[in-house]
Structures are given as structure tokens and as C-alpha cells.
Amino acid sequence: MSEDQQVGIVLVSHSAQVASAVAELATGLSGGGDTAPIAAAGGREDGGFGTSSELVSAAAHSVDRGAGVALLVDLGSAVLTVKALLAEGDELPEGARLVDAPFVEGTVAALVTASTGADLDTVVAAAKDAYTYRKE
């Protein structure tokens, strides 16, 4: 898969600051250099807490390179917003997928994997595998 066809990553959070910080952390932990495209879609248009289908859709289109888009979400309405956009069928790029993974660890795993040129299934599997990370 060519670099211009990497899987894109979108982080959907109730907070613009949280989404941006997780994107920054994942990028930093990816070893520097070029990474797969990643975008934060946090909060509402007015800067408040919540989720915005318009921000999510714009972020997904901004990272779409033709290999699919992995959408990682924090909780509650972020999940519902992405599910609604996927159900509409034309609001997100073809190949967009909601990923059930831990928000921080899953994002790091997804970005590192996508940056190697892996396909969407492999990126999703890497993000989901983050559920198995032990902290004790």
C-alpha cells in the first residue's frame, strides 16, 4: 500500500483538548517522522463539551487517503454520533469504521500500525488488542 493510501485515524471525544492531546501523544510515541494521517474531532463547534457530527465528518474526510478511516471514540454520545454517521452512509468516507478500543492505548496502537502502511483490518485489530495491555 502506498503512503498516499494509508489508513486515516480520527479521534472523537467530548473534549477538543482531550482529542488533540491524545493525537499529539500518539504522534509523539510513534517514533517521530511521518505518521499516518490523524485528526481530532473533539467537542462542539462552539467549543463546549459534547460531540459534533459535522466535526467528525470533516475530520474523517481530512484524513481519508483511500485505505479507510478508523474512528476511535471516548464514550457515550461520541459512540452514538459515529454510529449515526455510519448509518447515514454518505457522511463519512467509504471504508470508515468505528473501532471498539481503549481511547489512548488504542489510538497509539492504531497510529503506529497505520504508519507502517497496514490495511484497515490490521489497524483495527491492533487498536482492539490494546484491551489486553496489563498495567499491573
N, CA, C and O atoms as a MOPAC input file, in Angstrom:
PM7 MOZYME 1SCF
protein

 N      0.86300 1    -1.18400 1     0.00000 1
 C      0.00000 1     0.00000 1     0.00000 1
 C      0.89700 1     1.23100 1     0.00000 1
 O      1.84100 1     1.30700 1     0.78700 1
 N      0.62200 1     2.17100 1    -0.85100 1
 C      1.45100 1     3.36900 1    -0.93200 1
 C      1.11500 1     4.32400 1     0.20800 1
 O      0.05100 1     4.24200 1     0.82200 1
 N      2.06700 1     5.24400 1     0.47600 1
 C      1.89400 1     6.19100 1     1.58100 1
 C      0.62700 1     7.01700 1     1.40600 1
 O     -0.03300 1     7.37100 1     2.38300 1
 N      0.29100 1     7.32300 1     0.15300 1
 C     -0.90000 1     8.14200 1    -0.06100 1
 C     -2.18200 1     7.34200 1     0.10300 1
 O     -3.27300 1     7.89000 1    -0.05300 1
 N     -2.07000 1     6.04600 1     0.41600 1
 C     -3.25100 1     5.23700 1     0.67900 1
 C     -3.24000 1     4.67200 1     2.09700 1
 O     -3.76700 1     3.58400 1     2.33000 1
 N     -2.65700 1     5.38300 1     3.03100 1
 C     -2.64300 1     4.93400 1     4.41600 1
 C     -4.02600 1     5.04500 1     5.04000 1
 O     -4.86000 1     5.84800 1     4.62100 1
 N     -4.24100 1     4.22300 1     6.04700 1
 C     -5.44500 1     4.31700 1     6.86400 1
 C     -5.37400 1     5.61500 1     7.66100 1
 O     -4.33400 1     5.93600 1     8.23600 1
 N     -6.46700 1     6.35500 1     7.69500 1
 C     -6.55000 1     7.56200 1     8.49500 1
 C     -7.14100 1     7.25400 1     9.86200 1
 O     -7.89200 1     6.29200 1    10.02000 1
 N     -6.80500 1     8.05900 1    10.83100 1
 C     -7.28700 1     7.89400 1    12.21300 1
 C     -8.01900 1     9.16600 1    12.62000 1
 O     -7.51800 1    10.27200 1    12.41900 1
 N     -9.22700 1     8.99700 1    13.20300 1
 C     -9.97500 1    10.13000 1    13.75700 1
 C    -10.28000 1     9.83400 1    15.21900 1
 O    -10.73000 1     8.74200 1    15.56500 1
 N    -10.03100 1    10.81600 1    16.06400 1
 C    -10.30300 1    10.69200 1    17.49200 1
 C    -11.52300 1    11.53800 1    17.83600 1
 O    -11.51600 1    12.75700 1    17.66700 1
 N    -12.56300 1    10.87700 1    18.31900 1
 C    -13.81200 1    11.55100 1    18.64600 1
 C    -13.96300 1    11.56200 1    20.16500 1
 O    -14.10000 1    10.51800 1    20.80200 1
 N    -13.93300 1    12.76200 1    20.72200 1
 C    -14.03100 1    12.93200 1    22.16600 1
 C    -15.04700 1    14.02000 1    22.48400 1
 O    -15.40600 1    14.82300 1    21.62300 1
 N    -15.49700 1    14.03600 1    23.71000 1
 C    -16.38000 1    15.10000 1    24.18400 1
 C    -15.61800 1    16.40000 1    24.41000 1
 O    -16.22600 1    17.44700 1    24.63200 1
 N    -14.31100 1    16.33900 1    24.35600 1
 C    -13.46700 1    17.49100 1    24.64000 1
 C    -12.46000 1    17.68300 1    23.51000 1
 O    -11.73600 1    16.75400 1    23.15000 1
 N    -12.41700 1    18.88300 1    22.95700 1
 C    -11.43100 1    19.18900 1    21.92100 1
 C    -10.01700 1    19.02500 1    22.47100 1
 O     -9.13000 1    18.54000 1    21.76800 1
 N     -9.80300 1    19.42400 1    23.71900 1
 C     -8.48300 1    19.33100 1    24.32000 1
 C     -8.04800 1    17.88500 1    24.48700 1
 O     -6.88800 1    17.55500 1    24.23900 1
 N     -8.97000 1    17.01300 1    24.90800 1
 C     -8.63000 1    15.59800 1    25.07800 1
 C     -8.28500 1    14.97100 1    23.73300 1
 O     -7.26500 1    14.29200 1    23.61300 1
 N     -9.11800 1    15.18700 1    22.72400 1
 C     -8.85900 1    14.61000 1    21.40300 1
 C     -7.52100 1    15.08600 1    20.85600 1
 O     -6.74700 1    14.28600 1    20.33000 1
 N     -7.24100 1    16.37300 1    20.97400 1
 C     -5.97900 1    16.91800 1    20.47800 1
 C     -4.78300 1    16.37800 1    21.24900 1
 O     -3.75000 1    16.06200 1    20.65800 1
 N     -4.92100 1    16.27200 1    22.56900 1
 C     -3.81600 1    15.77600 1    23.38900 1
 C     -3.51500 1    14.31200 1    23.08100 1
 O     -2.34800 1    13.92500 1    23.02700 1
 N     -4.53700 1    13.50100 1    22.88100 1
 C     -4.31600 1    12.08600 1    22.55600 1
 C     -3.66400 1    11.96500 1    21.17700 1
 O     -2.77800 1    11.13200 1    20.98700 1
 N     -4.09000 1    12.77800 1    20.22300 1
 C     -3.45700 1    12.77100 1    18.89900 1
 C     -1.98200 1    13.15700 1    19.01500 1
 O     -1.12400 1    12.53200 1    18.39000 1
 N     -1.68900 1    14.17600 1    19.80400 1
 C     -0.31300 1    14.61800 1    19.99800 1
 C      0.52700 1    13.54700 1    20.67900 1
 O      1.66500 1    13.29800 1    20.28000 1
 N     -0.03000 1    12.91600 1    21.70400 1
 C      0.67200 1    11.84600 1    22.41600 1
 C      0.97300 1    10.67900 1    21.47900 1
 O      2.10000 1    10.18400 1    21.43600 1
 N     -0.03600 1    10.24300 1    20.73100 1
 C      0.15000 1     9.11100 1    19.82100 1
 C      1.20000 1     9.42900 1    18.76200 1
 O      2.02400 1     8.57900 1    18.42400 1
 N      1.16900 1    10.63800 1    18.24600 1
 C      2.15000 1    11.04800 1    17.24500 1
 C      3.55600 1    11.03700 1    17.84100 1
 O      4.50200 1    10.56000 1    17.21300 1
 N      3.68300 1    11.56500 1    19.05200 1
 C      4.97900 1    11.58500 1    19.72000 1
 C      5.50900 1    10.20300 1    20.03400 1
 O      6.71100 1     9.95900 1    19.92700 1
 N      4.61900 1     9.28700 1    20.42400 1
 C      5.03200 1     7.93200 1    20.77300 1
 C      5.25100 1     7.05200 1    19.55100 1
 O      5.75500 1     5.93500 1    19.66800 1
 N      4.87700 1     7.54900 1    18.38700 1
 C      5.04000 1     6.77100 1    17.15500 1
 C      6.47400 1     6.79300 1    16.64500 1
 O      6.76900 1     6.22100 1    15.59600 1
 N      7.34700 1     7.43600 1    17.36400 1
 C      8.74700 1     7.43200 1    16.99700 1
 C      9.18000 1     8.60000 1    16.14200 1
 O     10.30000 1     8.62300 1    15.63100 1
 N      8.30600 1     9.56200 1    15.98500 1
 C      8.66400 1    10.72300 1    15.17800 1
 C      8.59100 1    10.40300 1    13.69800 1
 O      8.21600 1     9.29900 1    13.30200 1
 N      8.94600 1    11.35600 1    12.91200 1
 C      8.89500 1    11.14600 1    11.46900 1
 C      7.47500 1    11.18800 1    10.95500 1
 O      6.55900 1    11.66200 1    11.62600 1
 N      7.31800 1    10.68500 1     9.75800 1
 C      5.99800 1    10.69500 1     9.13400 1
 C      5.10200 1     9.63200 1     9.75200 1
 O      5.51900 1     8.49300 1     9.96300 1
 N      3.88100 1    10.02000 1    10.03500 1
 C      2.90100 1     9.06400 1    10.53400 1
 C      1.69600 1     9.07200 1     9.59900 1
 O      1.55300 1     9.94200 1     8.73900 1
 N      0.85100 1     8.09200 1     9.79200 1
 C     -0.42300 1     8.07500 1     9.07400 1
 C     -1.19500 1     9.32400 1     9.46200 1
 O     -0.94200 1     9.90000 1    10.52000 1
 N     -2.13200 1     9.75300 1     8.62700 1
 C     -2.90300 1    10.95500 1     8.95900 1
 C     -3.79800 1    10.72400 1    10.18000 1
 O     -4.45700 1     9.69100 1    10.30400 1
 N     -3.80200 1    11.70400 1    11.06600 1
 C     -4.62200 1    11.62600 1    12.28000 1
 C     -5.26700 1    12.99000 1    12.50200 1
 O     -4.64500 1    14.02900 1    12.28400 1
 N     -6.52000 1    12.96800 1    12.93900 1
 C     -7.24700 1    14.21500 1    13.20300 1
 C     -8.08700 1    14.06600 1    14.46400 1
 O     -8.62300 1    12.99900 1    14.76400 1
 N     -8.18200 1    15.16800 1    15.18500 1
 C     -9.00400 1    15.23000 1    16.39200 1
 C    -10.35300 1    15.85600 1    16.04800 1
 O    -10.42200 1    16.85900 1    15.33800 1
 N    -11.41100 1    15.25700 1    16.55700 1
 C    -12.76400 1    15.79600 1    16.39400 1
 C    -13.40900 1    15.82200 1    17.77000 1
 O    -14.26200 1    14.99300 1    18.08700 1
 N    -12.99600 1    16.77100 1    18.57100 1
 C    -13.48100 1    16.83400 1    19.93500 1
 C    -14.36900 1    18.03300 1    20.18100 1
 O    -14.18500 1    19.10200 1    19.60000 1
 N    -15.33000 1    17.83100 1    21.05100 1
 C    -16.21300 1    18.90800 1    21.46200 1
 C    -17.20300 1    19.32000 1    20.39100 1
 O    -17.37700 1    18.64100 1    19.37900 1
 N    -17.84800 1    20.44900 1    20.64000 1
 C    -18.83600 1    21.00300 1    19.70100 1
 C    -18.23300 1    22.19500 1    18.97400 1
 O    -17.15800 1    22.67700 1    19.33100 1
 N    -18.92500 1    22.65600 1    17.96800 1
 C    -18.45200 1    23.79900 1    17.17900 1
 C    -18.23700 1    25.04000 1    18.03500 1
 O    -17.34200 1    25.83800 1    17.75600 1
 N    -19.04800 1    25.20800 1    19.07300 1
 C    -18.93100 1    26.39500 1    19.92600 1
 C    -17.84200 1    26.25600 1    20.99200 1
 O    -17.67100 1    27.14200 1    21.82900 1
 N    -17.11000 1    25.14500 1    20.95900 1
 C    -16.02700 1    24.93000 1    21.90700 1
 C    -16.44800 1    24.22000 1    23.17700 1
 O    -15.60100 1    23.89600 1    24.00900 1
 N    -17.73400 1    23.97100 1    23.34500 1
 C    -18.22000 1    23.29600 1    24.54100 1
 C    -18.01800 1    21.79100 1    24.48000 1
 O    -17.59600 1    21.23500 1    23.46700 1
 N    -18.33200 1    21.15400 1    25.59700 1
 C    -18.25300 1    19.69000 1    25.66100 1
 C    -19.39300 1    19.07100 1    24.87600 1
 O    -20.49500 1    19.61800 1    24.82100 1
 N    -19.12400 1    17.94000 1    24.27800 1
 C    -20.12300 1    17.22100 1    23.50500 1
 C    -19.48700 1    16.67300 1    22.24900 1
 O    -18.26300 1    16.64800 1    22.11800 1
 N    -20.31900 1    16.23600 1    21.32900 1
 C    -19.80200 1    15.73900 1    20.05700 1
 C    -20.56200 1    16.40100 1    18.92200 1
 O    -21.72200 1    16.78300 1    19.07400 1
 N    -19.90200 1    16.53000 1    17.79500 1
 C    -20.47000 1    17.19700 1    16.64400 1
 C    -20.31100 1    16.32000 1    15.41400 1
 O    -19.19200 1    15.98700 1    15.02400 1
 N    -21.41500 1    15.94800 1    14.80900 1
 C    -21.33700 1    15.13200 1    13.60000 1
 C    -20.60400 1    15.87700 1    12.48700 1
 O    -19.90300 1    15.26100 1    11.68400 1
 N    -20.76300 1    17.19300 1    12.43600 1
 C    -20.07200 1    17.97700 1    11.41600 1
 C    -18.55300 1    17.93300 1    11.60700 1
 O    -17.81400 1    17.78300 1    10.63400 1
 N    -18.08600 1    18.06200 1    12.84200 1
 C    -16.64700 1    17.99900 1    13.10600 1
 C    -16.09600 1    16.60200 1    12.81800 1
 O    -14.99900 1    16.46500 1    12.27800 1
 N    -16.84900 1    15.58000 1    13.17400 1
 C    -16.40900 1    14.20800 1    12.92200 1
 C    -16.31000 1    13.94900 1    11.42500 1
 O    -15.31600 1    13.40100 1    10.95000 1
 N    -17.33000 1    14.34000 1    10.68800 1
 C    -17.33400 1    14.13400 1     9.24500 1
 C    -16.17600 1    14.88000 1     8.58200 1
 O    -15.48400 1    14.32100 1     7.73100 1
 N    -15.96400 1    16.13000 1     8.96500 1
 C    -14.87300 1    16.92100 1     8.38300 1
 C    -13.51400 1    16.28700 1     8.70000 1
 O    -12.64100 1    16.22300 1     7.83400 1
 N    -13.33500 1    15.82200 1     9.93600 1
 C    -12.07000 1    15.19100 1    10.31800 1
 C    -11.84500 1    13.90900 1     9.52300 1
 O    -10.73400 1    13.65000 1     9.06200 1
 N    -12.89300 1    13.11000 1     9.36200 1
 C    -12.76700 1    11.85300 1     8.61600 1
 C    -12.37500 1    12.11500 1     7.16700 1
 O    -11.52100 1    11.42200 1     6.61600 1
 N    -12.99100 1    13.10200 1     6.55900 1
 C    -12.64600 1    13.42700 1     5.17500 1
 C    -11.22500 1    13.98400 1     5.06900 1
 O    -10.55100 1    13.78200 1     4.06000 1
 N    -10.77200 1    14.68400 1     6.11100 1
 C     -9.43800 1    15.27700 1     6.06400 1
 C     -8.32200 1    14.23300 1     6.12700 1
 O     -7.21800 1    14.49100 1     5.64700 1
 N     -8.58800 1    13.05800 1     6.71000 1
 C     -7.56100 1    12.01300 1     6.82400 1
 C     -7.75900 1    10.87200 1     5.82700 1
 O     -6.96300 1     9.93400 1     5.79700 1
 N     -8.79600 1    10.94500 1     5.02600 1
 C     -9.09700 1     9.87400 1     4.07300 1
 C     -8.06200 1     9.85300 1     2.95600 1
 O     -7.92100 1    10.81600 1     2.20300 1
 N     -7.34300 1     8.74200 1     2.86100 1
 C     -6.34900 1     8.56200 1     1.80300 1
 C     -6.69500 1     7.34700 1     0.93900 1
 O     -5.85300 1     6.84900 1     0.19200 1
 N     -7.94400 1     6.87500 1     1.04600 1
 C     -8.39600 1     5.78300 1     0.20600 1
 C     -8.22600 1     4.38900 1     0.78000 1
 O     -8.58200 1     3.40900 1     0.12500 1
 N     -7.68900 1     4.27600 1     1.99300 1
 C     -7.46500 1     2.96400 1     2.60100 1
 C     -8.38500 1     2.72100 1     3.79400 1
 O     -8.24800 1     1.71100 1     4.48500 1
 N     -9.31100 1     3.62600 1     4.04000 1
 C    -10.21500 1     3.50500 1     5.17200 1
 C     -9.86400 1     4.48400 1     6.27100 1
 O     -8.76500 1     5.03700 1     6.31700 1
 N    -10.82600 1     4.68100 1     7.15400 1
 C    -10.65100 1     5.59000 1     8.28200 1
 C    -11.11100 1     4.87200 1     9.54500 1
 O    -12.24200 1     4.39100 1     9.62000 1
 N    -10.23100 1     4.80300 1    10.53000 1
 C    -10.54400 1     4.21200 1    11.82800 1
 C    -10.97200 1     5.33300 1    12.76800 1
 O    -10.22300 1     6.28400 1    12.99100 1
 N    -12.17500 1     5.21700 1    13.31500 1
 C    -12.68800 1     6.22700 1    14.23700 1
 C    -12.67100 1     5.65800 1    15.64700 1
 O    -13.38500 1     4.70000 1    15.94500 1
 N    -11.85400 1     6.24800 1    16.51500 1
 C    -11.78600 1     5.84800 1    17.91700 1
 C    -12.52500 1     6.87800 1    18.73900 1
 O    -12.37500 1     8.07800 1    18.51300 1
 N    -13.31900 1     6.42700 1    19.68700 1
 C    -14.20200 1     7.31600 1    20.43900 1
 C    -13.96700 1     7.17800 1    21.93200 1
 O    -13.46300 1     6.15900 1    22.40300 1
 N    -14.34400 1     8.23400 1    22.68200 1
 C    -14.16500 1     8.13100 1    24.12500 1
 C    -15.35600 1     7.44600 1    24.79700 1
 O    -15.16300 1     6.40300 1    25.42300 1
 N    -16.56500 1     7.97500 1    24.70100 1
 C    -17.69800 1     7.36300 1    25.39400 1
 C    -19.02200 1     7.94900 1    24.93700 1
 O    -19.06200 1     8.92300 1    24.18500 1
 N    -20.10000 1     7.34200 1    25.40100 1
 C    -21.45900 1     7.85700 1    25.25800 1
 C    -21.84400 1     8.40200 1    23.90700 1
 O    -21.90500 1     7.66400 1    22.92400 1
 N    -22.10500 1     9.70100 1    23.85600 1
 C    -22.62100 1    10.30100 1    22.63000 1
 C    -21.59500 1    10.29500 1    21.50400 1
 O    -21.97500 1    10.41600 1    20.34000 1
 N    -20.32200 1    10.16000 1    21.80800 1
 C    -19.31900 1    10.03500 1    20.74800 1
 C    -19.57900 1     8.74600 1    19.96800 1
 O    -19.51000 1     8.73200 1    18.73900 1
 N    -19.87400 1     7.67700 1    20.68100 1
 C    -20.20500 1     6.40100 1    20.03700 1
 C    -21.47600 1     6.56000 1    19.20800 1
 O    -21.52400 1     6.15300 1    18.04700 1
 N    -22.49600 1     7.14900 1    19.80600 1
 C    -23.77000 1     7.31800 1    19.10700 1
 C    -23.63900 1     8.20500 1    17.87700 1
 O    -24.27100 1     7.94400 1    16.85300 1
 N    -22.82900 1     9.24500 1    17.96900 1
 C    -22.62600 1    10.14900 1    16.83900 1
 C    -21.99200 1     9.40900 1    15.66900 1
 O    -22.44800 1     9.53300 1    14.53200 1
 N    -20.94600 1     8.64400 1    15.94400 1
 C    -20.27300 1     7.90000 1    14.87200 1
 C    -21.20500 1     6.84000 1    14.29800 1
 O    -21.25300 1     6.66000 1    13.08200 1
 N    -21.94500 1     6.13700 1    15.15000 1
 C    -22.88500 1     5.13100 1    14.64900 1
 C    -23.93900 1     5.75800 1    13.74300 1
 O    -24.29900 1     5.18200 1    12.71600 1
 N    -24.42800 1     6.92100 1    14.11500 1
 C    -25.43300 1     7.60300 1    13.29400 1
 C    -24.83500 1     8.01500 1    11.95300 1
 O    -25.48600 1     7.86700 1    10.91900 1
 N    -23.61900 1     8.52500 1    11.95400 1
 C    -22.97200 1     8.91400 1    10.70300 1
 C    -22.74200 1     7.70100 1     9.80200 1
 O    -22.92600 1     7.78500 1     8.58700 1
 N    -22.34500 1     6.59200 1    10.38600 1
 C    -22.14400 1     5.37300 1     9.60200 1
 C    -23.46000 1     4.87000 1     9.02200 1
 O    -23.49700 1     4.37900 1     7.89400 1
 N    -24.53900 1     4.99200 1     9.79100 1
 C    -25.85100 1     4.53400 1     9.32600 1
 C    -26.36700 1     5.37900 1     8.16200 1
 O    -27.06500 1     4.87400 1     7.28300 1
 N    -26.02000 1     6.67000 1     8.16300 1
 C    -26.46200 1     7.54800 1     7.07900 1
 C    -25.80900 1     7.17400 1     5.75800 1
 O    -26.38700 1     7.39200 1     4.69400 1
 N    -24.61900 1     6.61600 1     5.82100 1
 C    -23.97200 1     6.07500 1     4.64200 1
 C    -23.21900 1     7.02800 1     3.75100 1
 O    -22.34400 1     6.58800 1     3.00600 1
 N    -23.51500 1     8.32500 1     3.78900 1
 C    -22.81500 1     9.23900 1     2.87900 1
 C    -22.10500 1    10.37500 1     3.60400 1
 O    -21.57100 1    11.27800 1     2.96000 1
 N    -22.09200 1    10.34400 1     4.91100 1
 C    -21.46400 1    11.41700 1     5.68800 1
 C    -19.98300 1    11.15900 1     5.96600 1
 O    -19.22300 1    12.09000 1     6.23400 1
 N    -19.58200 1     9.89400 1     5.90000 1
 C    -18.19100 1     9.52600 1     6.16300 1
 C    -17.59600 1     8.89300 1     4.91400 1
 O    -18.33100 1     8.36800 1     4.07800 1
 N    -16.28100 1     8.93500 1     4.77600 1
 C    -15.65600 1     8.31300 1     3.60600 1
 C    -15.93000 1     6.81100 1     3.55900 1
 O    -16.17000 1     6.17300 1     4.58400 1
 N    -15.89000 1     6.27200 1     2.35800 1
 C    -16.04200 1     4.82200 1     2.20000 1
 C    -14.93500 1     4.13600 1     2.98500 1
 O    -13.78100 1     4.56400 1     2.94700 1
 N    -15.28900 1     3.07500 1     3.69400 1
 C    -14.30400 1     2.35400 1     4.48700 1
 C    -14.11300 1     2.90400 1     5.88200 1
 O    -13.20800 1     2.47100 1     6.59600 1
 N    -14.94700 1     3.85300 1     6.28900 1
 C    -14.85400 1     4.36100 1     7.66100 1
 C    -15.39700 1     3.30500 1     8.61400 1
 O    -16.39200 1     2.64300 1     8.32000 1
 N    -14.73500 1     3.15300 1     9.75600 1
 C    -15.13500 1     2.11700 1    10.70000 1
 C    -14.98800 1     2.60100 1    12.13900 1
 O    -13.96200 1     3.16900 1    12.51300 1
 N    -16.02700 1     2.36800 1    12.94200 1
 C    -15.97000 1     2.61400 1    14.38100 1
 C    -15.12700 1     1.51600 1    15.01200 1
 O    -15.33600 1     0.33400 1    14.73900 1
 N    -14.17400 1     1.90300 1    15.85500 1
 C    -13.26900 1     0.94200 1    16.47300 1
 C    -13.53800 1     0.87900 1    17.96900 1
 O    -13.45500 1     1.89200 1    18.66300 1
 N    -13.85800 1    -0.30100 1    18.46300 1
 C    -14.07200 1    -0.52600 1    19.88800 1
 C    -12.72200 1    -0.84400 1    20.51500 1
 O    -12.27000 1    -1.98900 1    20.50700 1
 N    -12.08700 1     0.19300 1    21.05700 1
 C    -10.74800 1     0.05000 1    21.63300 1
 C    -10.56200 1     1.10200 1    22.71400 1
 O    -11.26400 1     2.11300 1    22.71800 1
 N     -9.62100 1     0.88100 1    23.63700 1
 C     -9.31100 1     1.91800 1    24.61800 1
 C     -8.86700 1     3.18500 1    23.89000 1
 O     -8.11800 1     3.11500 1    22.91500 1
 N     -9.32200 1     4.32100 1    24.35500 1
 C     -9.09600 1     5.56200 1    23.61900 1
 C     -7.61800 1     5.91300 1    23.47000 1
 O     -7.16300 1     6.18200 1    22.35800 1
 N     -6.87200 1     5.91700 1    24.55000 1
 C     -5.46300 1     6.31700 1    24.47700 1
 C     -4.60400 1     5.19100 1    23.91000 1
 O     -3.93600 1     5.37800 1    22.89300 1
 N     -4.61200 1     4.02700 1    24.55200 1
 C     -3.76000 1     2.92800 1    24.11400 1
 C     -4.12800 1     2.45900 1    22.70600 1
 O     -3.25400 1     2.13800 1    21.90000 1
 N     -5.42800 1     2.42300 1    22.42200 1
 C     -5.88100 1     2.00200 1    21.10200 1
 C     -5.44200 1     2.97300 1    20.02000 1
 O     -5.09200 1     2.56300 1    18.91300 1
 N     -5.46200 1     4.26000 1    20.34000 1
 C     -5.01300 1     5.26800 1    19.37300 1
 C     -3.53400 1     5.10200 1    19.06400 1
 O     -3.13600 1     5.14600 1    17.90000 1
 N     -2.72000 1     4.91200 1    20.08600 1
 C     -1.28200 1     4.73200 1    19.86500 1
 C     -1.04900 1     3.49900 1    18.99400 1
 O     -0.30000 1     3.55900 1    18.01900 1
 N     -1.68400 1     2.39100 1    19.34000 1
 C     -1.50900 1     1.15700 1    18.55900 1
 C     -1.99100 1     1.33500 1    17.12200 1
 O     -1.33600 1     0.87800 1    16.18600 1
 N     -3.12800 1     1.99500 1    16.94300 1
 C     -3.67300 1     2.20700 1    15.60000 1
 C     -2.74800 1     3.07900 1    14.76900 1
 O     -2.48200 1     2.77100 1    13.60700 1
 N     -2.25400 1     4.16700 1    15.35400 1
 C     -1.40500 1     5.08400 1    14.59200 1
 C     -0.07200 1     4.43900 1    14.22100 1
 O      0.39200 1     4.57100 1    13.08800 1
 N      0.53700 1     3.75100 1    15.16600 1
 C      1.80400 1     3.07000 1    14.86900 1
 C      1.59600 1     2.05700 1    13.74800 1
 O      2.41100 1     1.97200 1    12.82900 1
 N      0.52600 1     1.30000 1    13.81800 1
 C      0.25700 1     0.26300 1    12.81700 1
 C     -0.09300 1     0.87500 1    11.47100 1
 O      0.40700 1     0.42800 1    10.43900 1
 N     -0.94200 1     1.88800 1    11.47000 1
 C     -1.30800 1     2.54400 1    10.21100 1
 C     -0.08900 1     3.18500 1     9.55500 1
 O      0.00600 1     3.22900 1     8.32800 1
 N      0.82300 1     3.67100 1    10.35300 1
 C      2.01300 1     4.33200 1     9.82100 1
 C      2.94900 1     3.36800 1     9.10600 1
 O      3.81600 1     3.79700 1     8.34400 1
 N      2.78500 1     2.07200 1     9.34400 1
 C      3.59100 1     1.06700 1     8.63300 1
 C      3.00000 1     0.74300 1     7.27300 1
 O      3.59900 1     0.00200 1     6.49400 1
 N      1.81800 1     1.29700 1     6.98000 1
 C      1.15300 1     1.00300 1     5.71400 1
 C      0.18200 1    -0.15500 1     5.80400 1
 O     -0.30000 1    -0.63900 1     4.78000 1
 N     -0.11400 1    -0.60900 1     7.01800 1
 C     -1.03800 1    -1.72700 1     7.20900 1
 C     -2.43800 1    -1.37800 1     6.71700 1
 O     -2.81100 1    -0.20700 1     6.64500 1
 N     -3.20300 1    -2.40900 1     6.38100 1
 C     -4.57500 1    -2.19100 1     5.92900 1
 C     -5.50200 1    -1.93600 1     7.11400 1
 O     -5.09700 1    -2.06700 1     8.26900 1
 N     -6.75400 1    -1.56800 1     6.81800 1
 C     -7.71200 1    -1.18300 1     7.86000 1
 C     -7.97000 1    -2.31100 1     8.85400 1
 O     -8.02900 1    -2.06200 1    10.05800 1
 N     -8.12400 1    -3.54000 1     8.37800 1
 C     -8.37200 1    -4.65900 1     9.29400 1
 C     -7.23700 1    -4.82100 1    10.29500 1
 O     -7.48000 1    -5.08800 1    11.47200 1
 N     -6.00300 1    -4.66100 1     9.84000 1
 C     -4.83800 1    -4.80200 1    10.71300 1
 C     -4.76500 1    -3.65000 1    11.70800 1
 O     -4.42500 1    -3.85500 1    12.87300 1
 N     -5.08200 1    -2.44700 1    11.25700 1
 C     -5.09700 1    -1.28500 1    12.15000 1
 C     -6.15900 1    -1.45200 1    13.23100 1
 O     -5.89900 1    -1.18400 1    14.40400 1
 N     -7.34800 1    -1.89100 1    12.84200 1
 C     -8.43000 1    -2.11500 1    13.80300 1
 C     -8.03700 1    -3.20000 1    14.80200 1
 O     -8.26500 1    -3.04500 1    16.00200 1
 N     -7.45400 1    -4.28700 1    14.32600 1
 C     -7.03200 1    -5.37500 1    15.21800 1
 C     -5.98700 1    -4.89200 1    16.22200 1
 O     -6.03300 1    -5.26600 1    17.39400 1
 N     -5.05600 1    -4.07100 1    15.77200 1
 C     -4.03200 1    -3.54500 1    16.68500 1
 C     -4.66200 1    -2.67000 1    17.76000 1
 O     -4.28900 1    -2.75500 1    18.93000 1
 N     -5.60600 1    -1.83600 1    17.37200 1
 C     -6.28100 1    -0.97700 1    18.35100 1
 C     -7.06100 1    -1.80700 1    19.36300 1
 O     -6.99600 1    -1.54900 1    20.56500 1
 N     -7.79900 1    -2.80300 1    18.87700 1
 C     -8.58700 1    -3.65900 1    19.77500 1
 C     -7.69600 1    -4.45200 1    20.71400 1
 O     -8.06900 1    -4.70900 1    21.85900 1
 N     -6.51600 1    -4.84100 1    20.23400 1
 C     -5.58300 1    -5.61300 1    21.05500 1
 C     -5.14800 1    -4.82800 1    22.28400 1
 O     -4.69400 1    -5.41300 1    23.26700 1
 N     -5.28300 1    -3.50900 1    22.23300 1
 C     -4.90700 1    -2.68000 1    23.38400 1
 C     -5.73700 1    -3.01500 1    24.62300 1
 O     -5.33200 1    -2.68200 1    25.73600 1
 N     -6.88600 1    -3.66600 1    24.45200 1
 C     -7.65300 1    -4.11400 1    25.62200 1
 C     -6.87400 1    -5.12600 1    26.46200 1
 O     -7.15100 1    -5.29800 1    27.64900 1
 N     -5.91800 1    -5.78000 1    25.85500 1
 C     -5.17900 1    -6.81600 1    26.58500 1
 C     -3.96200 1    -6.27500 1    27.33500 1
 O     -3.32000 1    -7.01900 1    28.07700 1
 N     -3.63600 1    -5.00300 1    27.15600 1
 C     -2.47400 1    -4.43500 1    27.83000 1
 C     -2.70300 1    -4.44000 1    29.34200 1
 O     -3.71900 1    -3.94500 1    29.82900 1
 N     -1.75600 1    -4.99700 1    30.06300 1
 C     -1.86100 1    -5.08100 1    31.52300 1
 C     -1.06200 1    -3.95300 1    32.16100 1
 O     -0.01800 1    -3.55000 1    31.65000 1
 N     -1.55600 1    -3.45600 1    33.26600 1
 C     -0.89500 1    -2.36000 1    33.97700 1
 C     -0.51000 1    -2.75100 1    35.40500 1
 O     -0.25500 1    -1.89400 1    36.25200 1
 N     -0.47300 1    -4.03800 1    35.65000 1
 C     -0.06500 1    -4.49000 1    36.97500 1
 C      0.99700 1    -5.53200 1    36.88900 1
 O      1.46000 1    -6.02800 1    37.91600 1

